[in-house]
Amino acid sequence: MLTQKLQQKLLQKLSPQQILLMKLLQIPSIALEQRIKQEIEENPALEDASDPEMSTGEEELLPDTEPDPVEELEKERDDFDITDYLDDDDIPAYRLNAGNTSADDEHREIPYASGISFHEMLISQLGLRHLDDRQVKIATYIIGNLDDSGYLNRALSAMVDDLAFTQNITTTTAELDQLLQVVQEFDPPGVGARDLRECLLIQLRRTEPTPSVSLAIHLVDRYFDELTKKHYDKISRKARVTEDELRDAVNEILKLNPKPGNSMGETARTNHYIMPDFFVYNKDGELELQINSRNTPELRLSRTYVDMLETYAESKSKSNSQKEAVMFIKQKIDSARWFIDAIKQRQNTLFITMTAIMEYQKEYFLTGDETKLRPMILKDIAEMVGLDISTISRVANSKYVQTPFGTFLLKTFFSESMQTDSGEEVSTREIKKILSDCIVAEEKSRPLTDEQLTDILKEKGYNIARRTVAKYREQLSIPVARLRKEL
């Protein structure tokens, strides 16, 4: 049975302006510049005030009435005459150029550095081998299957099928293995290996033979699993070698490159620069905050679109086509206004939020001592500035701050609190710093275990569990004691 009834609902919906602001808040300064350029390209009513190609003149307030853009367009169409372009008696520029050049003239050009890729370098080495066309095609296919680290991660049996279907070449795994050994003789040493063990063996066998190298080959061949787990006592007992001999062999292994393919990428690697969003300066004991707005252009409404609305407001006759054009203009102008307001609100939100963080962690920004960091969560800053926690989270996301002690990710200043034996609340960042210092100062032949680190922290007044110490150690990317052991 159908029934009708009245019902009231309270819904919370985000306006387009709020959604735009949230998206602009979470992007860093280096991405904001691209976002502004994209908006200028998409919205003709928005323009860069510093761009000389844009229309000049100050931005004026929009009238309350709606102007007509059609008259402006018709006026421009009337002023245009195609004969002005057809009856052009000017002399072409190329006829006025004289060939006053000679071989003795100095030519200055910008030099460009160019090089070959890792795979191209390997293919070029094929020409130094006595191989027929068929073998060259197969070897080239093998090189094409190497990853960026120089490893072959495909099974030879699968490559046999691929060569048969894609290149109509019938081969066997034995022939592939023979050509793979040829590739493994190429530079850099270690390329073409199927795992780390084979990669190390290839490099060791190409090293000048010494007692240490011979022992290293034996250890990698027979006791590779024990080496990766650093069970040196077990290796010394099974291989019947002294500690000095084992140390020399391990040192030879540590000289090898586990990723030979990346050796070429190191030289061609581009530097990645961090553009800070905030600058914090220490002016004689007083902190000063500055927002990076170097790449944020000054935006304004297009004067052309404002004039269109003024023209429409003065027009007496308004057709349907004119109203549709004005609706489009109003939509673009409103969108431009929202974007300009969102940029200003973003800058204001960033400033008041970073000011609160700077005041909250004032002792750290003055001294640079990580142990001076106070425990701080998003809720603490949200209560200080009167904003929502989600807004503070968007501000702290992917933002960098440049201090006199380095450039840091903003969210690294947020940490949980922990209570000491004396009842004082300290930051977990402080505990991690003490933990890291203890591991750096430990004796490498007998590294500190998690239990020993727990006891050290308890002696300093930090009563935390062993599993918490293990969690902090993993967050610092520090391996367990067994893997930190050195001979």
Stockholm file with secondary structure:
# STOCKHOLM 1.0

chainA/1-487         MLTQKLQQKLLQKLSPQQILLMKLLQIPSIALEQRIKQEIEENPALEDASDPEMSTGEEELLPDTEPDPVEELEKERDDFDITDYLDDDDIPAYRLNAGNTSADDEHREIPYASGISFHEMLISQLGLRHLDDRQVKIATYIIGNLDDSGYLNRALSAMVDDLAFTQNITTTTAELDQLLQVVQEFDPPGVGARDLRECLLIQLRRTEPTPSVSLAIHLVDRYFDELTKKHYDKISRKARVTEDELRDAVNEILKLNPKPGNSMGETARTNHYIMPDFFVYNKDGELELQINSRNTPELRLSRTYVDMLETYAESKSKSNSQKEAVMFIKQKIDSARWFIDAIKQRQNTLFITMTAIMEYQKEYFLTGDETKLRPMILKDIAEMVGLDISTISRVANSKYVQTPFGTFLLKTFFSESMQTDSGEEVSTREIKKILSDCIVAEEKSRPLTDEQLTDILKEKGYNIARRTVAKYREQLSIPVARLRKEL
#=GR chainA/1-487 SS CCCCCCCCCCCCCCCHHHHHHHHHHTSCHHHHHHHHHHHHHHCTTEEETTCTTSCCSCCCCCCSSCCCSHHHHHHHHHHCCTHHHHSCCCCCGGGGCCCCCCTTSCCCCCCCCCCCCHHHHHHHHHTTSCCCHHHHHHHHHHHHTBCTTSBBCSCHHHHHHHHHHHSCCCCCHHHHHHHHHHHTTSSSTTTTBSSHHHHHHHHHHTSCCCHHHHHHHHHHHHCHHHHHTTCHHHHHHHHTCCHHHHHHHHHHHHTSCSCTTHHHHHHHCCCCCCCCSEEEEEETTEEEEEECCTTCCCEEECHHHHHHHHHHHHCSCCCHHHHHHHHHHHHHHHHHHHHHHHHHHHHHHHHHHHHHHHHHTHHHHHHCCGGGCCCBCHHHHHHHHTCCHHHHHHHHTTCEEEETTEEEEGGGGCBCEEECTTSCEEEHHHHHHHHHHHHHTSCTTSCCCHHHHHHHHHHTTCCCCHHHHHHHHHHTTCCCHHHHCCC
#=GC SS_cons         CCCCCCCCCCCCCCCHHHHHHHHHHTSCHHHHHHHHHHHHHHCTTEEETTCTTSCCSCCCCCCSSCCCSHHHHHHHHHHCCTHHHHSCCCCCGGGGCCCCCCTTSCCCCCCCCCCCCHHHHHHHHHTTSCCCHHHHHHHHHHHHTBCTTSBBCSCHHHHHHHHHHHSCCCCCHHHHHHHHHHHTTSSSTTTTBSSHHHHHHHHHHTSCCCHHHHHHHHHHHHCHHHHHTTCHHHHHHHHTCCHHHHHHHHHHHHTSCSCTTHHHHHHHCCCCCCCCSEEEEEETTEEEEEECCTTCCCEEECHHHHHHHHHHHHCSCCCHHHHHHHHHHHHHHHHHHHHHHHHHHHHHHHHHHHHHHHHHTHHHHHHCCGGGCCCBCHHHHHHHHTCCHHHHHHHHTTCEEEETTEEEEGGGGCBCEEECTTSCEEEHHHHHHHHHHHHHTSCTTSCCCHHHHHHHHHHTTCCCCHHHHHHHHHHTTCCCHHHHCCC
//
